[in-house]
């Protein structure tokens, strides 16, 4: 990440930041969580493709004129929405039960029986791949749809200029 800050070109910064994500996916593999590692590597590759494409086709900042007011309005509205979201989450946090007294009892079953019932290497993988396989299938489907959408948007064939 520090390399990205000190590089002179935007492309070098994008590539160095993507290397951080790829190292993170290797760390997830080392920690025996292949589902998270696969998700991380897919997101990193898609983000790298999008950012390299944006850098290659990007305009200089001085070339963009007349959109400063609209951009400022979007930024202000974005900050208001984000602040409202976090304020709502903080108010919801007040209503949580005391620490150690969960509302859902199924989590205790997952913790106690997860490794025995699935035979997995760690508890996270046993819950995600064993007990919540449909959820994982849904996540993979969403990732596939995102990659497919990215490919459709970034393809160069068929565009009229």
C-alpha positions as CSV (number, residue, x, y, z in Angstrom):
1,X,0.0,0.0,0.0
2,X,2.9,2.3,0.7
3,X,4.3,1.7,-2.8
4,X,1.0,2.8,-4.3
5,X,1.3,6.1,-2.5
6,X,4.8,6.8,-3.6
7,X,4.6,5.7,-7.2
8,X,4.6,8.3,-10.0
9,X,2.1,6.7,-12.3
10,X,-1.5,5.8,-11.6
11,X,-1.1,2.4,-13.3
12,X,1.7,1.4,-10.9
13,X,-0.5,2.4,-7.9
14,X,-3.3,0.2,-9.2
15,X,-1.1,-2.8,-9.7
16,X,0.6,-2.4,-6.3
17,X,-2.8,-2.2,-4.6
18,X,-4.0,-5.3,-6.4
19,X,-0.9,-7.2,-5.2
20,X,-2.0,-6.4,-1.6
21,X,-5.3,-8.1,-2.3
22,X,-3.7,-11.1,-3.9
23,X,-1.4,-11.5,-0.9
24,X,-4.5,-11.3,1.3
25,X,-6.1,-14.1,-0.6
26,X,-2.9,-16.2,-0.1
27,X,-3.2,-15.5,3.6
28,X,-6.8,-16.7,3.6
29,X,-5.6,-19.9,1.9
30,X,-2.9,-20.3,4.6
31,X,-5.6,-19.9,7.3
32,X,-7.6,-22.7,5.6
33,X,-10.6,-20.6,4.5
34,X,-10.7,-21.4,0.8
35,X,-14.2,-19.9,0.3
36,X,-13.0,-16.5,1.4
37,X,-9.8,-16.8,-0.6
38,X,-11.7,-17.6,-3.8
39,X,-14.1,-14.7,-3.2
40,X,-11.1,-12.4,-2.5
41,X,-9.2,-13.4,-5.6
42,X,-12.2,-13.0,-7.9
43,X,-13.0,-9.6,-6.5
44,X,-9.3,-8.6,-6.9
45,X,-9.0,-9.7,-10.5
46,X,-12.3,-8.0,-11.5
47,X,-11.3,-4.8,-9.7
48,X,-7.9,-4.9,-11.3
49,X,-9.4,-5.3,-14.8
50,X,-11.8,-2.4,-14.2
51,X,-9.2,-0.1,-12.7
52,X,-6.6,-0.8,-15.5
53,X,-9.3,-0.2,-18.1
54,X,-10.3,3.1,-16.3
55,X,-6.7,4.3,-16.1
56,X,-6.1,3.4,-19.7
57,X,-9.2,5.2,-21.0
58,X,-9.2,7.9,-18.3
59,X,-9.2,11.6,-18.9
60,X,-6.9,14.1,-17.2
61,X,-8.5,16.0,-14.3
62,X,-8.1,19.2,-16.2
63,X,-10.1,17.9,-19.1
64,X,-13.3,17.6,-17.0
65,X,-15.2,20.9,-17.0
66,X,-18.6,22.0,-15.8
67,X,-19.4,19.0,-13.6
68,X,-17.8,20.3,-10.4
69,X,-21.2,21.4,-8.9
70,X,-22.9,18.1,-9.6
71,X,-20.0,16.2,-8.2
72,X,-20.0,18.3,-5.0
73,X,-23.7,17.7,-4.6
74,X,-23.3,13.9,-5.1
75,X,-20.5,13.9,-2.5
76,X,-22.5,15.8,0.1
77,X,-25.6,13.6,-0.4
78,X,-23.3,10.5,-0.1
79,X,-21.9,11.8,3.2
80,X,-25.4,12.4,4.5
81,X,-26.5,8.9,3.5
82,X,-23.4,7.3,5.1
83,X,-23.8,9.3,8.3
84,X,-27.5,8.5,8.5
85,X,-26.7,4.8,8.1
86,X,-24.1,4.8,10.8
87,X,-26.3,6.8,13.1
88,X,-29.1,4.2,12.5
89,X,-26.6,1.3,13.3
90,X,-25.5,3.0,16.5
91,X,-29.1,3.4,17.7
92,X,-29.8,-0.3,16.8
93,X,-26.7,-1.3,18.7
94,X,-28.2,0.1,21.9
95,X,-31.0,-2.6,21.7
96,X,-28.5,-5.5,21.6
97,X,-28.8,-8.1,24.4
98,X,-26.0,-8.2,27.0
99,X,-22.8,-9.8,26.0
100,X,-22.8,-13.5,26.3
101,X,-26.6,-13.9,26.0
102,X,-27.3,-14.3,22.3
103,X,-30.8,-14.2,20.9
104,X,-30.2,-17.0,18.4
105,X,-29.4,-20.4,19.9
106,X,-28.4,-22.0,16.6
107,X,-25.0,-20.4,16.8
108,X,-24.2,-22.4,19.9
109,X,-25.0,-25.6,18.0
110,X,-22.7,-24.6,15.1
111,X,-19.8,-23.9,17.5
112,X,-20.2,-27.1,19.5
113,X,-21.0,-29.6,16.7
114,X,-19.6,-27.9,13.6
115,X,-16.2,-29.7,13.5
116,X,-17.6,-33.1,14.5
117,X,-20.5,-33.1,12.0
118,X,-18.6,-31.8,8.9
119,X,-15.1,-33.1,9.5
120,X,-13.7,-29.7,8.3
121,X,-10.3,-28.2,9.1
122,X,-11.7,-25.2,10.9
123,X,-15.0,-23.9,12.2
124,X,-15.5,-21.1,9.7
125,X,-15.2,-23.5,6.7
126,X,-17.5,-26.0,8.4
127,X,-20.2,-23.4,8.9
128,X,-19.9,-21.8,5.5
129,X,-19.5,-24.9,3.4
130,X,-21.3,-27.5,5.5
131,X,-24.3,-25.8,7.2
132,X,-24.7,-22.8,4.9
133,X,-23.9,-24.3,1.5
134,X,-26.9,-22.7,-0.2
135,X,-25.8,-19.3,1.1
136,X,-22.3,-20.0,-0.4
137,X,-23.9,-21.1,-3.7
138,X,-25.9,-17.8,-3.7
139,X,-22.7,-15.8,-3.1
140,X,-20.9,-17.6,-5.9
141,X,-23.9,-16.9,-8.2
142,X,-23.8,-13.2,-7.4
143,X,-20.0,-13.1,-8.0
144,X,-20.5,-14.9,-11.4
145,X,-23.2,-12.4,-12.3
146,X,-20.9,-9.5,-11.4
147,X,-18.0,-10.9,-13.4
148,X,-20.3,-11.5,-16.4
149,X,-21.7,-7.9,-16.1
150,X,-18.2,-6.6,-16.0
151,X,-17.2,-8.5,-19.1
152,X,-20.2,-7.2,-21.0
153,X,-19.5,-3.6,-20.0
154,X,-15.8,-3.8,-20.7
155,X,-15.9,-5.7,-24.0
156,X,-14.7,-3.7,-27.0
157,X,-16.4,-5.6,-29.7
158,X,-19.8,-4.4,-30.9
159,X,-19.5,-0.8,-29.7
160,X,-20.3,2.0,-32.1
161,X,-18.0,5.0,-31.8
